[in-house]
């Protein structure tokens, strides 16, 4: 059959997503018998002028959904799931145009998506990523849509009319809690990280082991996760009778360049240490601070100071003395799909408790 795939290189949707979506639709529409071979990846790639790597990514998406399967040295074939793909329920993952590039490069969003995809595959649900106008898509789509998953970057104000209009659908916000969530419509739910609880357990571990001179290193972003993490650190300190005055809470100004953000944290810690303020514990609430600050401590031979990193993307790259709070992003994605698939009432919000990684030294 002629797949006749068309791509739009000006679109903010990634090429492999465009190809995967079109391939899936054409396979379903053609009603091909399971076991039918597909053209080779090279033939498909050449037909729409993309690299074989891009086409392979598109095929892998279909393999993970059971639409296709591979045989070593023989090629790719139509799978059995094509028989139910045309009428199985659909969950939309809404990624606004301005956020798509960030989504594909951001560790947290990629890991959340991994959890969504695995749970959707396990439940026989199609997961479709869209970045066009959500209202237009819902109005025109001829699909059995069960709900929409929204990342924290989705603009709340612009979506409010849609959320109220489609009351039969569940809308799930995933990741960071935000101002105004409690006032959203009854069909809006959230799966968020327990920022305060995660910070409390990390600080409590060290205060219970004799640390008494903490420095809290925080970003100044508008999201509520940073203040909640500071709150958790402060609550643990209060529990152990440890005072944290203003000079022990160091705010780092946000900026467009992540490297400058990390450098700002490094310089802030340097100033604190140069001032002579006694410090035996640095409680960071931003993953971007960890490497630059750890580098400073190593240069100044101050590895006696315990560094705690929140999110800890970079923790495996550092030495064993660092501790971290690992946010369970994949679990958030998995639960978001479960909430939409469930026929039972859901709690307005679910908080996922992060994992504390204690130092190994």
URRA-V196981 format. One record per backbone hydrogen bond with DSSP energy under -1.0 kcal/mol. NH is the residue of the N-H (numbers start at 1). CO is the residue of the C=O. E is the energy in kcal/mol with one decimal. If there is no record, write none. Layout:
<<NH CO E> <NH CO E>>
This chain:
<<11 8 -1.3> <18 14 -2.0> <19 15 -2.5> <20 16 -2.6> <21 17 -2.4> <22 18 -2.1> <23 19 -2.8> <24 20 -2.4> <25 21 -2.0> <26 22 -2.5> <27 23 -2.5> <28 24 -2.3> <29 25 -2.8> <30 26 -2.0> <32 27 -1.1> <35 78 -2.7> <36 33 -2.0> <38 76 -3.1> <44 40 -2.5> <45 41 -2.9> <46 42 -2.7> <47 43 -1.8> <50 45 -2.2> <55 51 -2.0> <56 52 -2.5> <57 53 -2.0> <58 54 -1.7> <59 55 -2.2> <60 56 -2.6> <61 57 -1.6> <62 58 -1.3> <63 59 -2.3> <64 60 -2.3> <66 63 -1.1> <67 62 -2.1> <68 62 -1.2> <69 77 -2.2> <71 75 -2.5> <74 71 -2.4> <75 71 -1.9> <77 69 -3.2> <78 36 -2.5> <79 67 -3.4> <81 66 -1.4> <83 80 -1.6> <85 81 -1.2> <88 84 -1.1> <90 144 -2.7> <91 126 -2.9> <92 147 -2.3> <93 128 -2.8> <94 149 -2.4> <95 130 -2.9> <99 96 -1.9> <103 99 -2.6> <104 100 -2.2> <106 102 -1.4> <110 106 -2.4> <111 107 -2.3> <112 108 -2.4> <113 109 -2.4> <114 110 -1.7> <115 111 -1.8> <116 112 -2.2> <117 113 -2.8> <118 114 -2.2> <119 115 -2.1> <120 116 -2.8> <121 117 -2.5> <122 118 -2.0> <123 119 -1.7> <125 120 -3.1> <126 89 -2.7> <128 91 -2.5> <130 93 -2.3> <137 133 -2.1> <138 134 -2.5> <139 135 -1.8> <140 136 -1.8> <141 137 -2.6> <145 143 -1.6> <146 90 -3.2> <148 170 -2.7> <149 92 -3.4> <150 172 -3.4> <154 151 -2.3> <160 156 -1.1> <163 159 -2.5> <164 160 -2.0> <165 161 -1.8> <166 162 -2.3> <167 165 -1.0> <169 166 -1.5> <170 146 -1.2> <171 187 -2.6> <172 148 -2.7> <173 189 -3.1> <174 150 -2.4> <175 191 -2.4> <181 178 -1.6> <184 181 -1.9> <188 185 -1.8> <189 171 -3.1> <190 348 -1.6> <191 173 -2.9> <192 350 -2.7> <194 352 -2.4> <195 193 -1.7> <198 194 -2.4> <199 195 -1.9> <200 196 -2.4> <201 197 -2.2> <202 198 -1.5> <203 199 -2.5> <204 200 -2.8> <205 201 -1.4> <206 202 -1.3> <207 203 -2.7> <208 204 -2.0> <210 207 -1.4> <211 206 -2.1> <215 281 -2.4> <216 248 -3.2> <217 283 -2.3> <218 250 -2.6> <228 224 -1.8> <229 225 -1.9> <230 226 -2.4> <231 227 -2.4> <232 228 -2.0> <233 229 -2.3> <234 230 -2.7> <235 231 -2.5> <236 232 -1.9> <237 233 -2.0> <238 234 -2.6> <239 235 -2.0> <240 236 -1.1> <241 238 -1.6> <242 237 -3.1> <248 245 -1.9> <249 246 -2.1> <250 216 -3.3> <252 218 -2.7> <261 257 -1.6> <262 258 -2.2> <263 259 -2.2> <264 260 -2.5> <265 261 -1.6> <266 262 -2.2> <267 263 -2.5> <268 264 -2.0> <269 265 -2.3> <270 266 -2.2> <271 267 -2.2> <272 268 -1.9> <273 269 -2.6> <274 270 -2.7> <275 271 -1.4> <276 273 -1.2> <277 272 -1.1> <280 213 -2.1> <281 213 -1.3> <282 306 -3.2> <283 215 -2.9> <284 308 -2.3> <285 217 -2.0> <289 286 -1.6> <293 289 -2.1> <294 290 -2.9> <295 291 -2.5> <296 292 -1.8> <297 293 -2.4> <298 294 -2.1> <299 295 -2.3> <300 296 -2.5> <302 297 -3.6> <305 302 -2.0> <306 280 -2.2> <308 282 -2.6> <309 323 -2.3> <311 325 -3.0> <317 314 -1.5> <318 315 -1.5> <322 319 -1.6> <323 307 -2.2> <324 357 -2.2> <325 309 -2.4> <326 355 -3.4> <329 327 -1.8> <332 328 -1.5> <333 329 -1.9> <334 330 -2.2> <335 331 -2.6> <336 332 -2.1> <337 333 -1.6> <338 334 -2.0> <339 335 -2.6> <340 336 -1.6> <341 337 -2.4> <342 338 -1.9> <350 190 -2.5> <352 192 -3.3> <355 326 -2.7> <357 324 -3.5> <360 320 -2.4>>
